[in-house]
Amino acid sequence: MTAPADPLHDAALALLAAGLDAAIVCRELAAVRQRWQGQSYIRARDPLDDDEIDRRLAAGEHPEHVARAVGRHRSTIVRRRSRWLS
């Protein structure tokens, strides 16, 4: 496992390891991430979402399905896939 990217990512990993529901943890920490972005070292995007995107793209899922599943725009996923393939 890689090192946590920021304090919220670290908190999410700890909560998931404790057995909390992943959907609830990600949803609630996304709201915190949005409120605190730019005020302290908080990444704009959740590293757990990035991992999910990478996993789905590696599995061959269509970018539109991936975008819908993670709540991002399709063009974001297409750009991500372009970088992933290079």
C-alpha positions as CSV (number, residue, x, y, z in Angstrom):
1,M,0.0,0.0,0.0
2,T,1.2,3.5,-0.8
3,A,1.6,6.3,1.8
4,P,-1.5,8.4,2.4
5,A,-1.7,11.4,0.0
6,D,-3.1,13.8,2.6
7,P,-4.8,13.8,6.0
8,L,-8.3,13.0,4.6
9,H,-6.9,10.1,2.6
10,D,-5.2,8.8,5.8
11,A,-8.5,9.1,7.7
12,A,-10.4,7.3,4.9
13,L,-8.0,4.4,5.0
14,A,-8.3,4.2,8.8
15,L,-12.1,4.2,8.7
16,L,-12.2,1.6,5.9
17,A,-9.8,-0.6,7.8
18,A,-12.1,-0.3,10.8
19,G,-14.9,-1.7,8.8
20,L,-17.0,1.3,8.0
21,D,-19.1,1.4,4.8
22,A,-16.9,2.6,1.9
23,A,-19.7,4.6,0.2
24,I,-20.5,6.5,3.3
25,V,-16.9,7.2,4.2
26,C,-16.1,8.5,0.7
27,R,-19.3,10.6,0.5
28,E,-18.8,12.3,3.8
29,L,-15.1,12.9,3.4
30,A,-15.6,14.3,-0.1
31,A,-17.8,17.0,1.5
32,V,-15.0,17.8,4.0
33,R,-12.4,17.8,1.2
34,Q,-14.4,20.3,-0.8
35,R,-14.9,22.6,2.3
36,W,-11.2,22.6,3.2
37,Q,-9.6,22.6,-0.3
38,G,-7.1,25.4,-0.6
39,Q,-7.2,26.3,3.2
40,S,-4.7,23.6,4.1
41,Y,-2.9,20.8,2.4
42,I,-6.0,18.9,1.1
43,R,-5.9,17.4,-2.4
44,A,-8.8,18.5,-4.7
45,R,-9.5,14.8,-5.6
46,D,-9.8,11.8,-3.4
47,P,-7.0,9.3,-4.0
48,L,-9.5,6.5,-3.4
49,D,-11.4,7.7,-6.4
50,D,-8.2,7.7,-8.5
51,D,-7.5,4.1,-7.4
52,E,-11.1,3.2,-8.4
53,I,-10.7,4.8,-11.8
54,D,-7.4,3.0,-12.4
55,R,-8.9,-0.3,-11.4
56,R,-12.0,0.1,-13.6
57,L,-9.9,1.2,-16.6
58,A,-7.5,-1.7,-16.1
59,A,-10.5,-4.0,-16.1
60,G,-11.5,-2.6,-19.5
61,E,-14.7,-0.7,-18.5
62,H,-16.0,2.0,-20.8
63,P,-15.0,5.5,-19.7
64,E,-18.7,6.6,-19.6
65,H,-19.5,3.8,-17.1
66,V,-16.4,4.6,-15.0
67,A,-17.4,8.3,-15.0
68,R,-20.9,7.5,-13.8
69,A,-19.6,5.2,-11.1
70,V,-17.2,7.7,-9.6
71,G,-19.1,10.9,-10.2
72,R,-16.7,12.5,-12.7
73,H,-17.2,13.8,-16.2
74,R,-16.6,11.4,-19.0
75,S,-13.9,13.6,-20.6
76,T,-11.9,13.4,-17.3
77,I,-11.9,9.6,-17.5
78,V,-10.9,9.7,-21.2
79,R,-7.9,12.0,-20.4
80,R,-7.0,9.7,-17.5
81,R,-7.1,6.7,-19.7
82,S,-4.9,8.4,-22.3
83,R,-2.2,9.1,-19.7
84,W,-2.7,5.5,-18.3
85,L,-2.1,4.0,-21.7
86,S,1.1,6.0,-22.4
